[in-house]
């Protein structure tokens, strides 16, 4: 059988097959997925329904799902290219400075506090 030629994941047969299977949950046959239909199709993504429903008609069209999927795939590809993985739900944790700021006076005297001993590391 030929890979799907339309729908989310075009060119990505595994994803296309998965998202194309969502349409089996279109119980009323209106060529869109309501929130309850989408929840049955993919419970893990139902929290993103409003983000995907760009026209705010309370149903997802194939175009809305395709557009959202392509944007997610592009973001993941960009993250992988940068060697990172991030999601909107999980912002990157702030990082501590690599070294503590110097507390030494400008005159070159010893600092008021000694830096940690790192000789054994």
C-alpha positions, -999 to 999 in steps of 0.1 A, spaced: 0 0 0 12 35 -8 19 58 21 -7 84 29 -4 115 6 -23 139 28 -28 148 64 -4 155 92 30 141 88 31 142 51 64 126 41 67 109 76 48 77 71 48 66 107 33 99 120 9 102 90 -4 68 97 -9 76 134 -26 109 128 -47 96 99 -60 70 123 -75 98 144 -101 103 117 -116 69 127 -129 88 157 -149 113 136 -181 98 149 -205 122 132 -186 121 99 -183 159 96 -146 157 85 -136 174 117 -128 163 152 -147 178 182 -129 179 215 -146 147 227 -136 129 195 -101 143 196 -98 131 233 -108 96 222 -83 97 194 -54 110 214 -59 115 251 -24 127 256 -28 157 233 -63 168 243 -49 196 265 -36 212 233 -70 212 216 -75 250 219 -39 257 206 -46 236 175 -81 250 170 -69 282 153 -102 294 140 -119 288 174 -149 268 160 -145 241 186 -135 215 161 -103 205 144 -100 203 106 -74 183 88 -57 216 78 -55 227 115 -41 194 126 -16 193 96 -5 229 103 0 223 140 18 190 134 42 206 109 50 234 133 57 209 161 79 188 137 98 219 126 104 230 162 116 195 171 139 194 141 153 228 151 158 217 187 176 185 175 198 206 153 208 228 182 214 197 204 185 206 227 150 194 234 124 218 247 87 219 249 63 247 256 51 229 287 87 225 301 107 258 299 144 254 302 157 256 337 178 286 345 215 280 348 238 292 375 269 312 365 299 291 358 320 310 383 311 332 413 317 369 408 349 382 424 347 398 458 383 410 456 388 448 461 401 466 431 434 473 449 445 437 445 441 427 482 429 393 492 391 388 488 370 391 519 359 355 515 380 326 501 368 308 470 359 271 473 389 247 472 387 232 437 423 218 436 411 182 441 386 183 412 
